[in-house]
Amino acid sequence: MSISGLCQICESRPAEHRCANCGNLVCEVHFETEMGLCADCATQARPDQDDDVDVHRF
């Protein structure tokens, strides 16, 4: 399947990848290859390294 169109994050570069989580078409800059996710989903998926607050979900 070919991917065509602009990146749905920056809307300026050609889309080259599809996010495995949300399905957005994204450019090379906004794709986390190791995770297979767009930059938005990857940011939500990994813990914030600068945040010293512990979050407990029940």
ChimeraX attribute file (.defattr): number of C-alpha atoms within 10 A of each C-alpha:
attribute: neighborCount
match mode: 1-to-1
recipient: residues
	/A:1	3
	/A:2	5
	/A:3	12
	/A:4	12
	/A:5	14
	/A:6	16
	/A:7	23
	/A:8	17
	/A:9	18
	/A:10	13
	/A:11	12
	/A:12	11
	/A:13	16
	/A:14	17
	/A:15	23
	/A:16	18
	/A:17	23
	/A:18	19
	/A:19	21
	/A:20	13
	/A:21	12
	/A:22	11
	/A:23	11
	/A:24	18
	/A:25	22
	/A:26	28
	/A:27	23
	/A:28	14
	/A:29	15
	/A:30	22
	/A:31	24
	/A:32	18
	/A:33	14
	/A:34	7
	/A:35	15
	/A:36	15
	/A:37	23
	/A:38	28
	/A:39	19
	/A:40	15
	/A:41	18
	/A:42	19
	/A:43	12
	/A:44	9
	/A:45	11
	/A:46	9
	/A:47	9
	/A:48	10
	/A:49	6
	/A:50	6
	/A:51	7
	/A:52	7
	/A:53	7
	/A:54	6
	/A:55	6
	/A:56	5
	/A:57	4
	/A:58	3
